[in-house]
Structures are given as structure tokens and as C-alpha cells.
Amino acid sequence: MASSIVAFDTQKAGTLNCQVDGDLASASVVILTVHDLGCNSTSWNNFVKHPSMAEITKRVVYLHVNVPGHEEGASALPADFKFPSMDDLAASLDDVCAKVQCPIIGLGEGAGANILARWVLSAPKQLLGAVLIHCTSTTAGYLESMKDKNINWKLLGGMHPSAENYLVMHRFGDFSHAKDAEQVKGVIDDFHTQLNSTMNSVNIRNFINCFVNRSNIAEKMGSLTLPILIITGAKASHNHTVHTLYNAAIRAVSDRQKVEFLEVPDIANVVEGAPHKLAESLQYFMQGRGVLGGAPMPNVPSSIKSGTTMGQLDKSDL
């Protein structure tokens, strides 16, 4: 699948340089991704190339959104550039997708999932639903705010070891009990390398500041009209805030079938630590939205039927 960087001009976030895998003009379905803090579009590469994603990947085009200044090798954003808010980043997705002529499934991680959730609440017409991984919903608490402001200060002079470790813990949490801890460790080593060689620390600082100043979306869940699947690892750093989002959603949404929840045991980072389960969950979700109907499920035991719920999948040994 051919990959290219495409520039999208947006009203509220400036130019977003996004990674497109495939041909948007001929796409029948697009998976739009938004990355976490300290990451960019390349953070999805391992997952979309995983064998369990093969049936999905051959049928979709990926549109990996980079927030401002987060593409590989980006220079520091101009001093007078006003970094967009989380709501502005969400609104910019409308401009990114203006020329997409097919259904869209959203897939976001961490801060990216929060941006995607805000976009979901605006109910864009082409979006069928979204998978939100490790999505926070409330404003930053006092301790998180103080920690993030301290990290922001340390990033002023370039990538600092404590800032680097903070970003690793934010995204990967405690991975010591992962089923393939050595593989995850390799991914984290690559993450360290990326932070120090291909990403701009000033731009990362701007995104962290944007995230820590986020508004509360838990109180807005009553306006949800599109289906979402909320996913967290049991050992994820923000596991409790993911539960807060889910509980807020099921209290506020009249049609509870629009909100599904999956917690993966013994896992911190679902994308890197449990790609099989994430791929299966994503495919179930997409088929429930009426796309990928002919795609066979990867590595699914015969005892699991097509009507399996996310709760049942959570209890399986996949």
C-alpha cells in the first residue's frame, strides 16, 4: 500500500501534514486515526501492518492525522503560531475530510482519542463511528496539571530525560506484565529514538499544553448520536478516566447500544501490547457499522460467533 504525506489546509489548525496509506480518491472506506502525545502518524504503522489487521488493511485507506508540527522531521512551529485547542483540532478534521467521498471510521489513542471524541459529538455526516483507545474525558486534575506544566518547562531546551520518561509512562504505563513484554520494550526503545531524533520537542510541548488545558467532554455525552467503542488496558495510566468516560456515556445516552466498552486485562498499551484483540474489536465494530461485511475474522475460535458482543470478547482468550 503506497504511503504519502498530504497537506490539508484547515481553518482552525493551519496546515496539517497527514500520512495517507492508499488512494483516497478510490477508497470505499477510510480509517482516520489521531495519535497520542509524543507520537505522530508513524505510531500506527506497527499496528496496521500486524498480521491480524491484514483483512482490514487490504480493504481500507488509512488517513493518519498529524497534529501541527508532529510529522517526521518537522521544524519548530513559528513563535507567533497559536497552537489550536482540542476543540479546534477536532473541528479541523472536517476540513481534512472535506474531499473524502466514502464512509469514515475514527480510531484515536490517548490525547488523539479525546480529539476524536469531540469530533464524534459534532456528528459529521460521513463518520460511521469511532474507536477511542485510552480516552480521557474530564479536565486535567491538579496533580496532572502540575506534572504537565513541569514537563512543558523542561521541554523548552529540547528533549529532557524526565520529559521523555513522562511521555513513555503516559502512553505505555506499566508494561511489565504484558504477554509479550520484550516486544513492547522494543517498541518503547523505538519511541525513545523517535522522540530524540525525528520529532520536535517544542511542538510536543505545545500539544502537551493543549491537552492539559482540555475542557470536559464527559458532561457533553448526552449529545452523542454516533456509535463509539471505548477501549482501555487494565494497566493503562489513565484507566480510571476511561471508566469515567464510559460511565458518563451510559448515563447520558438514551440508546446504550451506541456505547460499547472493552477492557483488556494485564495490558497497559493496547495498540502495542494487544494488537490481535484490538484488530478483532475494530473489525467487529466496523462490521456492526455496515462495512467490511465480507472480511473473515482473524484467529477467531469457532466457538465465537458473528454476534459476539464486546463484553464477551473481553472475556475470551484471544
C-alpha positions as CSV (number, residue, x, y, z in Angstrom):
1,M,0.0,0.0,0.0
2,A,1.5,3.3,-1.2
3,S,2.1,5.9,1.6
4,S,2.4,9.6,1.2
5,I,2.3,12.8,3.2
6,V,-0.6,15.1,2.1
7,A,-1.0,18.6,3.3
8,F,-4.6,19.6,4.3
9,D,-5.4,23.3,4.9
10,T,-7.7,23.8,7.8
11,Q,-9.4,26.9,9.2
12,K,-8.6,26.4,12.9
13,A,-5.4,24.4,12.9
14,G,-3.4,25.7,10.0
15,T,-1.9,23.1,7.6
16,L,-1.9,19.5,8.8
17,N,0.6,17.2,7.1
18,C,-1.1,13.8,7.2
19,Q,0.0,10.4,6.2
20,V,-2.2,8.7,3.7
21,D,-1.8,4.9,3.1
22,G,-3.7,4.1,-0.2
23,D,-5.7,6.2,-2.6
24,L,-8.3,8.5,-1.1
25,A,-9.9,9.0,-4.5
26,S,-10.8,5.3,-4.9
27,A,-11.4,4.4,-1.2
28,S,-14.6,2.6,-0.3
29,V,-14.0,3.2,3.5
30,V,-11.4,5.3,5.3
31,I,-10.0,4.7,8.8
32,L,-9.0,8.1,10.2
33,T,-6.5,8.0,13.0
34,V,-5.3,10.6,15.5
35,H,-2.2,10.0,17.6
36,D,-1.3,10.4,21.3
37,L,1.2,12.8,23.0
38,G,4.8,12.4,21.8
39,C,3.6,10.5,18.8
40,N,2.8,11.1,15.1
41,S,1.2,9.2,12.2
42,T,4.0,6.6,12.3
43,S,2.8,5.4,15.7
44,W,0.1,3.4,13.9
45,N,2.5,1.7,11.4
46,N,3.2,-1.4,13.5
47,F,-0.5,-2.0,14.2
48,V,-1.8,-1.6,10.7
49,K,0.9,-3.9,9.4
50,H,0.2,-6.5,12.0
51,P,-0.9,-9.9,10.6
52,S,-4.2,-9.6,12.4
53,M,-5.0,-6.4,10.5
54,A,-4.4,-7.9,7.1
55,E,-8.1,-8.4,6.2
56,I,-8.9,-4.8,7.2
57,T,-5.8,-3.2,5.6
58,K,-6.5,-4.7,2.2
59,R,-10.0,-3.2,2.2
60,V,-9.4,0.4,3.6
61,V,-7.4,3.5,3.1
62,Y,-5.8,5.0,6.2
63,L,-5.8,8.7,6.8
64,H,-3.3,9.3,9.7
65,V,-3.7,12.8,11.0
66,N,-0.6,14.6,12.4
67,V,-1.4,17.5,14.7
68,P,0.5,20.7,13.9
69,G,4.3,20.2,13.7
70,H,4.3,16.5,14.5
71,E,5.1,15.0,11.2
72,E,8.6,13.3,10.9
73,G,11.4,15.9,10.7
74,A,9.1,18.9,11.4
75,S,10.7,22.2,12.2
76,A,9.7,24.2,15.3
77,L,6.4,25.9,14.7
78,P,6.7,29.7,14.3
79,A,6.9,31.7,17.5
80,D,3.7,33.5,16.6
81,F,1.8,30.3,15.8
82,K,-1.2,29.9,18.1
83,F,-1.4,26.2,18.7
84,P,-5.1,25.1,18.4
85,S,-7.2,23.9,21.3
86,M,-8.5,20.4,21.5
87,D,-11.9,21.6,20.1
88,D,-10.1,23.4,17.3
89,L,-8.2,20.3,16.4
90,A,-11.5,18.3,16.4
91,A,-13.1,20.9,14.1
92,S,-10.1,20.7,11.7
93,L,-11.0,17.1,11.0
94,D,-14.0,18.4,9.0
95,D,-11.5,20.2,6.6
96,V,-9.3,17.2,6.4
97,C,-12.2,15.0,5.3
98,A,-13.8,17.6,3.0
99,K,-12.7,15.7,-0.1
100,V,-13.3,12.2,1.3
101,Q,-16.3,10.7,-0.6
102,C,-16.8,7.5,1.4
103,P,-17.7,6.4,4.9
104,I,-15.2,7.0,7.7
105,I,-14.3,5.1,10.9
106,G,-12.4,7.0,13.5
107,L,-9.5,5.5,15.5
108,G,-7.8,7.5,18.2
109,E,-5.3,6.9,21.1
110,G,-4.9,8.9,24.3
111,A,-4.9,12.7,23.5
112,G,-5.9,11.7,19.9
113,A,-8.9,9.8,21.2
114,N,-10.0,12.9,23.1
115,I,-9.8,15.0,19.9
116,L,-11.7,12.3,18.0
117,A,-14.4,12.1,20.7
118,R,-15.0,15.8,20.3
119,W,-15.4,15.4,16.6
120,V,-17.8,12.5,17.1
121,L,-20.0,14.7,19.3
122,S,-20.4,17.1,16.3
123,A,-21.8,14.1,14.3
124,P,-20.1,14.7,10.9
125,K,-22.2,13.1,8.2
126,Q,-19.6,10.7,6.8
127,L,-18.4,9.4,10.2
128,L,-20.0,6.0,11.0
129,G,-18.5,5.8,14.5
130,A,-15.2,5.8,16.4
131,V,-12.9,3.5,18.4
132,L,-11.5,5.5,21.4
133,I,-8.4,4.0,23.0
134,H,-7.4,5.3,26.5
135,C,-9.6,8.3,26.1
136,T,-9.8,10.8,29.0
137,S,-13.0,12.8,29.4
138,T,-12.6,15.3,32.2
139,T,-10.4,18.3,32.7
140,A,-6.9,17.8,34.0
141,G,-6.7,17.3,37.7
142,Y,-4.4,19.4,39.9
143,L,-1.6,16.8,40.0
144,E,-1.8,16.1,36.3
145,S,-1.7,19.8,35.6
146,M,1.3,20.5,37.7
147,K,3.2,17.5,36.3
148,D,2.4,18.5,32.7
149,K,3.4,22.1,33.3
150,N,6.7,20.9,34.8
151,I,7.3,18.7,31.8
152,N,6.5,21.6,29.4
153,W,9.1,23.7,31.1
154,K,11.7,21.0,30.7
155,L,10.9,20.7,27.0
156,L,11.9,24.3,26.4
157,G,15.5,23.4,25.9
158,G,14.9,20.2,23.9
159,M,14.0,16.7,24.8
160,H,14.7,16.2,28.5
161,P,15.1,12.7,30.2
162,S,12.3,13.4,32.7
163,A,10.0,14.7,29.9
164,E,10.9,11.6,27.8
165,N,10.1,9.3,30.7
166,Y,6.8,11.1,31.3
167,L,5.7,10.6,27.7
168,V,6.7,6.9,27.9
169,M,4.7,6.4,31.1
170,H,1.7,8.4,29.6
171,R,1.5,6.1,26.6
172,F,2.8,2.8,27.8
173,G,2.2,2.7,31.6
174,D,3.2,-0.5,33.3
175,F,4.1,-2.9,30.6
176,S,6.0,-5.4,32.8
177,H,3.1,-7.8,32.8
178,A,2.4,-7.6,29.0
179,K,2.1,-11.0,27.3
180,D,5.0,-10.1,25.1
181,A,6.9,-7.6,27.3
182,E,10.1,-7.9,25.3
183,Q,8.3,-6.9,22.1
184,V,6.7,-3.9,23.9
185,K,10.1,-3.0,25.3
186,G,11.4,-2.9,21.7
187,V,8.6,-0.6,20.7
188,I,9.4,1.7,23.7
189,D,13.1,1.8,22.7
190,D,11.9,2.9,19.2
191,F,9.7,5.5,20.9
192,H,12.8,6.9,22.8
193,T,14.7,7.1,19.5
194,Q,11.9,8.8,17.7
195,L,11.5,11.4,20.5
196,N,15.2,12.3,20.3
197,S,15.8,12.1,16.5
198,T,12.7,12.8,14.4
199,M,10.3,14.8,16.4
200,N,10.4,18.5,17.5
201,S,10.3,19.0,21.3
202,V,8.9,22.5,21.1
203,N,5.9,21.2,19.1
204,I,5.5,18.3,21.5
205,R,5.4,20.9,24.3
206,N,2.6,22.7,22.5
207,F,0.5,19.6,22.2
208,I,1.0,18.7,25.9
209,N,-0.1,22.2,26.9
210,C,-3.1,21.9,24.6
211,F,-4.0,18.6,26.2
212,V,-3.6,19.7,29.8
213,N,-5.9,22.7,29.1
214,R,-8.7,20.5,27.7
215,S,-12.3,21.0,28.5
216,N,-14.6,18.4,30.0
217,I,-16.4,16.2,27.4
218,A,-18.0,13.8,29.9
219,E,-20.7,16.4,30.6
220,K,-21.5,16.6,26.8
221,M,-22.0,12.9,26.2
222,G,-25.8,13.3,26.1
223,S,-25.4,14.7,22.6
224,L,-23.8,11.5,21.3
225,T,-25.6,10.2,18.3
226,L,-22.9,8.0,16.7
227,P,-21.7,4.7,18.0
228,I,-18.4,4.5,19.9
229,L,-16.3,1.7,21.2
230,I,-14.2,2.7,24.3
231,I,-11.1,0.6,24.9
232,T,-8.6,0.6,27.7
233,G,-5.8,-1.6,29.0
234,A,-6.4,-2.7,32.6
235,K,-2.9,-1.3,33.5
236,A,-3.1,1.9,31.4
237,S,-2.0,5.1,33.0
238,H,-5.4,6.7,32.5
239,N,-7.6,3.6,33.1
240,H,-9.7,5.3,35.7
241,T,-10.5,8.3,33.5
242,V,-11.6,5.9,30.7
243,H,-14.1,4.4,33.1
244,T,-15.3,7.9,33.9
245,L,-16.0,8.5,30.2
246,Y,-17.8,5.2,29.8
247,N,-19.9,5.7,32.9
248,A,-20.8,9.3,31.8
249,A,-21.8,8.0,28.4
250,I,-24.1,5.2,29.5
251,R,-25.8,7.6,32.0
252,A,-26.4,10.2,29.4
253,V,-27.1,8.3,26.2
254,S,-30.6,7.0,25.7
255,D,-29.6,4.3,23.3
256,R,-26.9,2.3,25.2
257,Q,-26.2,0.2,22.2
258,K,-24.3,3.2,20.9
259,V,-21.7,2.8,23.6
260,E,-19.5,-0.3,23.9
261,F,-16.7,-0.9,26.3
262,L,-13.7,-3.2,26.3
263,E,-11.0,-3.5,29.0
264,V,-8.0,-5.7,28.1
265,P,-6.6,-7.5,31.2
266,D,-2.9,-7.4,32.0
267,I,-2.2,-4.7,29.3
268,A,-1.1,-1.1,29.6
269,N,-0.8,-0.1,25.9
270,V,-3.5,-1.8,23.8
271,V,-2.1,-0.7,20.5
272,E,1.3,-2.3,21.0
273,G,0.5,-4.8,23.7
274,A,-2.6,-6.5,22.4
275,P,-2.8,-5.8,18.6
276,H,-4.8,-9.1,18.0
277,K,-7.5,-8.1,20.4
278,L,-7.6,-4.5,19.1
279,A,-7.8,-5.7,15.5
280,E,-10.7,-8.1,16.3
281,S,-12.5,-5.4,18.2
282,L,-12.1,-2.9,15.4
283,Q,-13.3,-5.4,12.8
284,Y,-16.4,-6.3,14.9
285,F,-17.1,-2.6,15.3
286,M,-16.7,-1.8,11.6
287,Q,-18.9,-4.8,10.6
288,G,-21.5,-3.6,13.1
289,R,-21.5,-0.2,11.2
290,G,-22.1,-2.0,7.9
291,V,-18.6,-2.0,6.4
292,L,-16.2,-4.9,5.9
293,G,-19.1,-7.4,5.7
294,G,-17.1,-9.9,3.6
295,A,-13.9,-9.8,5.6
296,P,-13.1,-13.0,7.6
297,M,-12.2,-12.5,11.2
298,P,-8.5,-13.2,12.1
299,N,-7.7,-16.0,14.5
300,V,-11.2,-16.2,16.0
301,P,-12.1,-19.6,17.6
302,S,-15.1,-21.3,16.1
303,S,-16.9,-21.0,19.4
304,I,-17.1,-17.2,18.9
305,K,-20.0,-16.4,16.6
306,S,-20.5,-13.3,14.5
307,G,-22.9,-11.8,17.1
308,T,-20.3,-11.8,19.9
309,T,-20.5,-8.6,22.0
310,M,-17.5,-6.6,23.1
311,G,-18.2,-7.8,26.7
312,Q,-18.0,-11.4,25.5
313,L,-14.9,-10.7,23.5
314,D,-13.3,-9.2,26.6
315,K,-13.8,-12.5,28.5
316,S,-12.3,-14.6,25.6
317,D,-8.7,-15.8,25.5
318,L,-8.0,-14.1,22.1
